């Protein structure tokens, strides 16, 4: 749930708001009753052990290089001819 706070609340209660961000809460900041911004917690990076990462990809199977190249070619212009 996003809580609406005024610019004054942000200024006067910044410590409390920062702690709430640490807990995962989000805010919409208003000025004169008009929303002017959002405060949202950053996603924290989590350490993943190498063994867990390897295990996660073990069942993925081999990639299809030709399909990958075709996908990339569809998106990028591969023609190196000047003026084309």
C-alpha positions as CSV (number, residue, x, y, z in Angstrom):
1,X,0.0,0.0,0.0
2,X,1.4,3.4,-0.9
3,X,1.0,6.1,1.6
4,X,0.5,9.8,0.6
5,X,2.7,12.3,2.5
6,X,3.0,16.1,2.1
7,X,6.3,17.9,1.3
8,X,6.2,19.2,4.9
9,X,5.8,15.7,6.3
10,X,8.8,14.6,4.2
11,X,10.9,17.5,5.6
12,X,9.8,17.1,9.2
13,X,9.6,13.4,9.5
14,X,12.4,12.3,7.2
15,X,14.0,9.9,9.7
16,X,10.7,8.1,10.3
17,X,10.1,8.0,6.5
18,X,13.5,6.5,5.9
19,X,12.9,3.8,8.4
20,X,9.6,3.0,6.7
21,X,11.4,2.8,3.4
22,X,13.8,0.3,5.0
23,X,10.8,-1.8,6.0
24,X,9.6,-1.8,2.3
25,X,6.9,0.9,2.5
26,X,6.4,3.3,-0.4
27,X,5.2,6.9,-0.5
28,X,3.7,9.5,-2.9
29,X,4.9,13.0,-2.1
30,X,2.4,15.8,-2.6
31,X,2.8,19.6,-2.8
32,X,-0.4,21.7,-2.6
33,X,-2.5,18.5,-2.9
34,X,-0.8,17.5,-6.1
35,X,1.4,14.4,-6.4
36,X,4.9,15.4,-7.4
37,X,7.0,12.3,-6.8
38,X,7.3,8.8,-5.4
39,X,9.6,7.3,-2.8
40,X,10.1,3.6,-3.2
41,X,12.5,1.3,-1.5
42,X,15.4,0.0,-3.6
43,X,15.5,-3.7,-4.2
44,X,18.3,-5.0,-2.0
45,X,20.9,-7.2,-3.7
46,X,21.1,-10.6,-2.2
47,X,24.2,-12.8,-2.2
48,X,23.6,-16.0,-4.0
49,X,26.1,-18.8,-3.5
50,X,27.8,-20.0,-6.6
51,X,26.5,-23.5,-6.0
52,X,22.9,-22.3,-5.9
53,X,23.4,-20.3,-9.1
54,X,24.9,-23.3,-10.9
55,X,22.1,-25.6,-9.6
56,X,19.5,-23.1,-10.9
57,X,20.8,-23.4,-14.4
58,X,21.5,-27.1,-14.6
59,X,18.1,-28.0,-15.9
60,X,18.0,-25.2,-18.4
61,X,19.4,-27.2,-21.3
62,X,21.6,-26.0,-24.1
63,X,20.8,-22.7,-25.8
64,X,20.0,-22.6,-29.5
65,X,22.7,-20.4,-31.0
66,X,21.1,-20.1,-34.4
67,X,17.7,-19.0,-32.9
68,X,19.5,-16.5,-30.7
69,X,21.4,-15.0,-33.7
70,X,18.2,-14.8,-35.7
71,X,16.5,-12.9,-32.8
72,X,19.4,-10.5,-32.6
73,X,19.4,-9.9,-36.4
74,X,15.7,-9.1,-36.3
75,X,16.3,-6.3,-33.8
76,X,19.7,-4.9,-35.0
77,X,20.6,-3.7,-38.5
78,X,23.5,-6.0,-39.5
79,X,24.0,-4.4,-43.0
80,X,27.4,-2.7,-43.0
81,X,26.9,-1.3,-46.6
82,X,27.3,2.5,-46.5
83,X,24.1,4.3,-47.2
84,X,21.8,1.4,-46.7
